[in-house]
C-alpha cells in the first residue's frame, strides 16, 4: 500500500526538543523530494521544510529556520524532523508529504500525505 | 509569499447538489500551478486536481478545476455522501508553497 506514516509527536515543554519520523511504503522513497507541513489548531496549513531526494537541497520556512532540521534516510525509507527550542506557536498537527519531483525547489505539488502526528508545546 | 483565500468558509448543501468552491490568490499563480485537496477527519489529504484543471489519477469526473491567474474554482457537479469533507487549495508556482485555509462542505 502506498502510504506515509508519521510518528513522534507528543506533549513537550517550551524550549525542549522533539524528533518526528515519517516512514514511507509502496513507492521508491529515494526518488522523490519530501516535505513537512503543519496545521495549528484553527489555522490553515503551513509549509515547514523540504528536502531533495539525495538531501542535497534543503529549505525551511522562516518561522522554523535555525530551530528545525530536516533529514532523511533513503535506506530506511524514512524522513525526519528534529525540532529544537520549541515554542507554543509550534503546536500543530505535523504532516509528512511527498513531492512529485526529486528536487524540492522544483516546486512540485504534494501528491501523497500522511495522517499527521500531533505536537503540543505547553508547560 | 502568495496568500490564498478560500470562500466560503462553510458550504451547506444537499446530496446531489452542485458545489462551487473559490480559491483566490493575492498575486498571480505562475503557470496555473494550483492544486486542490480533499481532507476528511483523521485521514490523509488526497489530491484531486493539479495544474488548476488536471484531474489526479482515480478522481471521479464530477470534480472539475478551473481558473487561472488569481482566481480558481473547484466544482463538484453532484455531491455524493463521500464528498462531504474539507477542501483546500495549494499554490506551487512560487516559494514558499502556500495553502488556503479550507472550505468545509457539509450536509444540509
HADDOCK unambig.tbl for C-alpha pairs under 7 A between the chains (distance, minus, plus):
assign (segid A and resid 43 and name CA) (segid B and resid 101 and name CA) 6.74 0.50 0.50
assign (segid A and resid 44 and name CA) (segid B and resid 99 and name CA) 6.93 0.50 0.50
assign (segid A and resid 44 and name CA) (segid B and resid 100 and name CA) 6.47 0.50 0.50
assign (segid A and resid 44 and name CA) (segid B and resid 101 and name CA) 4.21 0.50 0.50
assign (segid A and resid 45 and name CA) (segid B and resid 99 and name CA) 5.79 0.50 0.50
assign (segid A and resid 45 and name CA) (segid B and resid 101 and name CA) 6.80 0.50 0.50
assign (segid A and resid 46 and name CA) (segid B and resid 98 and name CA) 6.59 0.50 0.50
assign (segid A and resid 46 and name CA) (segid B and resid 99 and name CA) 6.89 0.50 0.50
assign (segid A and resid 47 and name CA) (segid B and resid 97 and name CA) 6.20 0.50 0.50
assign (segid A and resid 47 and name CA) (segid B and resid 98 and name CA) 6.69 0.50 0.50
assign (segid A and resid 107 and name CA) (segid B and resid 92 and name CA) 5.46 0.50 0.50
assign (segid A and resid 107 and name CA) (segid B and resid 93 and name CA) 6.40 0.50 0.50
assign (segid A and resid 107 and name CA) (segid B and resid 94 and name CA) 6.94 0.50 0.50
assign (segid A and resid 108 and name CA) (segid B and resid 92 and name CA) 5.98 0.50 0.50
assign (segid A and resid 109 and name CA) (segid B and resid 35 and name CA) 6.96 0.50 0.50
assign (segid A and resid 109 and name CA) (segid B and resid 92 and name CA) 5.85 0.50 0.50
assign (segid A and resid 111 and name CA) (segid B and resid 47 and name CA) 5.84 0.50 0.50
assign (segid A and resid 112 and name CA) (segid B and resid 46 and name CA) 6.94 0.50 0.50
assign (segid A and resid 113 and name CA) (segid B and resid 44 and name CA) 5.46 0.50 0.50
assign (segid A and resid 113 and name CA) (segid B and resid 45 and name CA) 5.92 0.50 0.50
assign (segid A and resid 114 and name CA) (segid B and resid 44 and name CA) 5.01 0.50 0.50
assign (segid A and resid 115 and name CA) (segid B and resid 42 and name CA) 6.41 0.50 0.50
assign (segid A and resid 115 and name CA) (segid B and resid 43 and name CA) 5.22 0.50 0.50
assign (segid A and resid 115 and name CA) (segid B and resid 44 and name CA) 4.24 0.50 0.50
